[in-house]
């Protein structure tokens, strides 16, 4: 069957059952026309819609399962056990989306440790963060009407202001420097080096991330100053561009500037820029603004165009035209994710940009000025937008409601150029600097501290309660869905009611509210229900009553429904039907609806109250002025467990007999002693006697082992400091008890962030403990709406006292005590003679030890410590079991998890073996570590199984055609194991097991190191931002790069000249050789005299042309001149070139001489032959 359910669950698809119900709601009302208040059972509900649809087979089964889910959801939301037609219509109305008129603030992730991005990558938590619902009054401020002129000893007119980290920079008109102020006190003038008169500052911008100030000068020069050297060194970049604006893009860590029609992206290390042009800028750029949450740059340009850019790829995204005549200014609100624009109009336009569709939406227009709006300013972390017009009327707007919160008429005629929020003042930048101070906050920001985490099993989500708000967390992804914050006072207690659709919260002022968790609306309120802080609220779902306790010892019972009961005195309380006043200051309060008991602690006393009669039944005094630090009831067993600040844990049994409560002490343990014993067991596993004498007296056997090794020295240190550890060490801050398969375990969370598990199964050996607990609702004559008004006077109280870890009962318990104050109660216990009925003969034997006398009366669990882990770094304030999957029980499995909360606002989820699987901080909308805690498949399989059973019941009532369409056997046969054995492999029915391997690795490393990292975003030490290199580094780097570039260019020029000279020499040599060959091959002329004359001239000219001395001197002269122009790095190359050229020249000269001699020899040979033929003597020739 499990395989069939798994196969069918894989085929489940989304079905619009709500739309189906809306379609046939009128026909359904006609079906119940006779009686609209008649009950609509689930069979009628399913059969009606089956007959209206054409689905069959598996699709029909899926439809039935969806109808069952809708039926259950309507019952849960309406908080009814019987469904009626009006409940269905109320649900349909409530599910319609209500278009809110308010703009809610967003709960954004921290930007402190954001990684440097390389491309535009938008995450869901940035573009769709959780909304903070409600009008929180602390987000509003008011201005004082008195205008103050700041005296800064500057005669020049101010044209612009730049806000730094803690400083304010003013750009002065026709001034070459920038004025720097610190808390409106003049500090220095930032004067650039080598500045020429007339090159005044035009515009500037300050980068908080780089801690750097950048300005643009009139002569198109960029100048930067760093805060690290107190703005001493200035880094200058000269350009040929007519720069007008400068800005810094935080996401890319780059500076950008603009001219009239282009953008420049700068690389300060190289002093270069990349130009970006587009037709959108043709009208001229007005302003540059970065939108961080969308990772885009907004460029405002004429005519009234706003263009959006992806600067990672220098890509144009989209543009839109604003509804202004002349666009002046654009302001962005990151917390509300809105864009505000002003122009030559008397209104402010509000836009919302969509990252998914690259589109915009005009949200609203703020109309309230009677003249043109001059400038606007948004104050971050508030809901304030401030504007000023040409008549000097200042208006404060609430962004959430788009309403005016304050209007201030300034008594001045000076027009304001710029608004800035600096040093908790509103700065009005005009010809002079004027400021308006804010009033003291009427509603202080409430401290966001973790109180409680409640698991909503009906809606599969976590309800995170803090002192300031309520946060809804998705159990599958771990993300915060939305935040409810519209509470006037700090929250002190809470209780989930009505299947998770509403919550009851109590405040420190004693007010009580019923709040809807869907919209955050206050459904019902009881103002001044108490005059002091509410510390505990418990809800009895069976009778719909609340038990509420205050810090001053007052307990009230409040019914949530109208009751026809008669109060004894309605003037006592107009809401509560029962009340008990004890007039004590309660430290800790623990309530058990099942047992009908309330345990409270004050000073060194414990009191147990009865919830039916609202009276005090038992009072116990602790020993040695100990105080209670934690308490817990066991709802399956009649047990009450308390922990004290002396590391003691006491286990009490409470038995109700004939309307009388009896108390016995069944067990005891000490946390510090148990840890020391476990340490001794690891060092001396065979020396049990040492452990037994650990806290009684010093053991000689232990002293002999002190010097045997390092571990023994550690044990000695632990032993010598055991009493110090007991008084100043760990104690139980939270207790939790688990009864599973006849095993009883106690989970203890300490103030030092550790968790311990003790096996206390020995308690089950007593029959009185294992006896079935009698619930308060099963008692005879139980009346949950009993009207009682009591105080401590006139009640019989059983008094107990703990002596040497033993519970002793006072014999005079039947006497009626009238206690007026807690101090008198304490004095009564200390001064009266306590007689012990169980210890007969104590008077005769004064040396009798009570501990040894009652040795067998209670259990000691000091040696039953099973697990000790460090799970937090600070005190644990919550430890509860978490059963996230209630459908597992149908598949014979039950997964138990532990959820813990710490005072550092960190929440973790563990397995019962303390293997961490989830971790998040309430100050971050996304978790640090999260594994889906819910197996949705189990829910689907359970619904399908219920659908099959329901279908089997209603099948005989359907028509024959519908019976054939919904044949159960056919559906099971189609999805049977035999049919799917070849094509389908059975999935595991149990919970997902993918992360088990990773969990085991985490567990192994955790056990070895025993270190827990602090994962709270607020408590973590703030990492200092990684600053870029200094401006001097940039300047020296650019100078060095220019020097190397000049050397490289000169070397290239010299190499080119050398190649040209070599080519010229080769060409000249080839040309000369070619000419000689041509002259040699020229035929002889007829005139011999002319022939001899030409031949002699040719020989002479050839000799003159190949004169080696002249040629060599020319080469040497050229080489020497080249050496003067080149650096030492090129000398080796030129020496080699000179030698190579010299060898080549010598070979050419030798060739030339050889040819000349050969020609001369041939010439004389021819001449001798001619002499012989002509018979001419040598003398004549």
Beta strands, then each sheet from edge to edge (+ up, - down):
strand 1: 105-107
strand 2: 130-133
strand 3: 143-149
strand 4: 158-163
strand 5: 167-172
strand 6: 177-182
strand 7: 185-191
strand 8: 201-207
strand 9: 212-217
strand 10: 221-226
strand 11: 234-238
strand 12: 245-249
strand 13: 254-258
strand 14: 262-267
strand 15: 272-277
strand 16: 285-291
strand 17: 296-301
strand 18: 305-310
strand 19: 315-321
strand 20: 327-333
strand 21: 338-343
strand 22: 347-354
strand 23: 359-367
strand 24: 373-378
strand 25: 384-389
strand 26: 393-398
strand 27: 403-409
strand 28: 418-422
strand 29: 425-429
strand 30: 433-438
strand 31: 450-456
strand 32: 461-466
strand 33: 470-474
strand 34: 480-484
strand 35: 491-497
strand 36: 502-507
strand 37: 512-516
strand 38: 522-526
strand 39: 534-540
strand 40: 545-550
strand 41: 554-559
strand 42: 578-581
strand 43: 588-592
strand 44: 597-602
strand 45: 605-610
strand 46: 615-621
strand 47: 628-634
strand 48: 639-644
strand 49: 648-657
strand 50: 660-670
strand 51: 732-740
strand 52: 743-750
strand 53: 754-759
strand 54: 788-791
strand 55: 798-803
strand 56: 806-809
strand 57: 859-860
strand 58: 865-870
strand 59: 876-882
strand 60: 897-902
strand 61: 906-911
strand 62: 916-921
sheet 1: 1+ 2- 34- 33+ 32- 31+
sheet 2: 3+ 30- 29+ 28-
sheet 3: 4+ 5- 6+ 7-
sheet 4: 8+ 9- 10+ 11-
sheet 5: 12+ 13- 14+ 15-
sheet 6: 16+ 17- 18+ 19-
sheet 7: 20+ 21- 22+ 23-
sheet 8: 24+ 25- 26+ 27-
sheet 9: 35+ 36- 37+ 38-
sheet 10: 39+ 40- 41+ 42- 54-
sheet 11: 43+ 44- 45+ 46- 55- 56+
sheet 12: 47+ 48- 49+ 50- 57-
sheet 13: 51+ 52- 53+ 58-
sheet 14: 59+ 60- 61+ 62-
end
